[in-house]
Amino acid sequence: MRMKSIMMLGHTFVIVSVIMKGITSDSQVEELLGKCTRLKVSVDLPIFLNSVNKTFEDMREQLSNAHFATTYETDVFGMAQCRNYLSTADCLACFDAGVTDIRRKCNAAVVGTHFIYQGCFLRYGIHNFYKEITLESPVLVCSYNHNIAEPGAFSPIVQGLLTEIVSATPKMKNYFAAAKRQVLSDGTTPTVYAVAQCVETISQSDCRSCLTRTYTNLKTCLSQPGGTCAEAGCFLRYSDSSFFADNNITNITPYIGGGSSSAKRPILGIIGGLMFLLLIIASIFWYQLVRKAKLEERGDVLRVTQLQGPVIYRFKDLKSATKSFSQDNKIGEGGFADVYKGITETGDVVAVKKHALSSHEAKADFKSEVRLISNIHHRNVIRLLGCSHKGSELLLVFEYMANGSLDKFIYGEKQGTLTWKQRAEIILGIARGLAYLHEEFHSCIIHRDIKSSNILLDDGFQPKIADFGLARLTIEDQSHQISSKYVGTLGYTAPEYAIHGHLTEKVDIYSFGIVVLEIISGLHCTNLKIESVNDSLLEYAWQLHEDDRHLDLVDEKLDPSDYDTEYVKRVINLALMCTQLPASRRPAMSEVVVLLTS
């Protein structure tokens, strides 16, 4: 096969950072720093501004349901965050105020802007900044608007509270904590209020590092009634005036160390009780292991992992659900297993995959498959409901997919019924499922047999990757050469795997590219049925690409008014990128998802 290469366009650099004050009852917003920066870069302003506007729209929509949002729109990354003590209405008002300031104070010729307030955070840029935690110059503002009562007692209380909240926040849900402390116990002196927050895309250690840095800077304000310090990845504020309601206070005590000896005694008692409880749980767990071993020896049932709960299927119940595995209930077949539609006693519709294997090696593979896929939870990956085995008959129970496999809609009996919108959503769903398997699951899973018939569609045409019978779990530092015998399907398999047996996640990416070409063209990868074309679908697509005739590949059953030609060309180019040689030229699946959503 010829070596192909597609180069991506270079990226320009744009950043906007906004941190704003919590909206008060009279909707006052106090500006701490406003800055517009001219950068010596060249951008296509109409395209750039359109992307920025879409980024704002998407983030605002996300903020209507949460306090944190990230988005990507045609080379523009976006991030927005509100303090958790703001209501949804105040969060959106804060966001809108930031967008208004950007548009009012920075003209179109300025491609870099920087605004600092208190209360919410807004940023966009052409590079991926989601893991950044520092600004070029941290924002530090001390309040000098009034004198504090009990100045000798105030600073130590502030210091203690900030130390505790900085220690607790990285361990808290959503990296947010709010707390207050009375300066003296007589009830007549001021109360200190403090909030700490990190962006949700950084690690716990980076959150701790960022807050430690802001606390160091904020120490210069401790003799004053209030102070704020912010970095790219975190926010820290204290005040002797309340800026959040008491119902927003979080309990940080379990997340901080130390304490008096009297406080430690109940903690030691709790630890002792927990150890006793763990001993009981361990005994129960050992009993379950022994019981499970006896059940497996009898060939009765197999229990799936505890993450999904104790789902147990008796063999006779599955036999009844499928009407004794009748031909009328068969919905699929393959070289290793047949699949039947079943209706359980509770009325649930399921798909039962029946293996008939007798060797110990085959049974071991079956159990490996169960262990592998029972912990996978993603909207674009088929979900295992349970399993059972009796003698040589091994059963897996999956969620039922009403629309069957994708190949039927591309070049099978339902050919031409999918709209372009449905096809585009299917392509994106497959990409997201593979990105999860390759990069988001706790270990990289290589499917090895991605093809149209292994993509199932639910009743809403949501795609789900299926058939993990050939999947393999890769362990860190394991060479791809350790892989066992070659498996796959002609036309979908990457050359480096088919010829040399080199197995990496790039094999799945190659197969994904082939499936995308099938979805766009409505053609089978090895059976084109086009006069004067004898090559594979991939070679045909490359030929059209080199002649700049991309749209000749589009399924003629699609209405041209239903799709954007430039976007279709980009998706075709992306599919070809996924099939490049050598394999190192192929993008990662997470990059594919970003490109498809841009």
Protein Blocks (a to p, Z undefined) as FASTA:
>chain_A
ZZdddddddddddddddddddddfkopacdfbdcdddddddddfklmmmmmmmmmmmmmm
mmmmbcbdcddeehiacdddddfkbcfklmmmmmmmmmmmmmmmmcfklcbdcdddehia
cdddfbdcklpcbdfbdcddddfkbccehkllmmmmmmmmmmmmmmmmmmpghiiacddd
dfblnopaccddddddddfkbcfklmmmmmmmmmmmmmmmmmpcbdcdddfkbccdddfb
dfbdfklpccfklmpgejifklmmmmmmmmmmmmmmmmmmmmmmmmmmmmmmmmmmnopa
ccddfklopadddfklmmmmnoooiaklpgbdcfkbccdddddfkopacdddddddfbfk
lmmmmmmmmmmmmmgccfkbccdfbdcdehjbccddddddfklpfklmmmmmkgokacfk
lmmmmmmmmmmmmmmmmmmmmbdcdeklacfklpccdfkopacdehjllgccddehiafk
lpccdeddehjacfklmmnopacfklmmmmmmmmmmmmmnopafklnopghiabdfklmm
mmmmmnopmkmmpcfkbcfklpcfklmmmmmmmmmmmmpccfklpccfklmmmmmmZZ
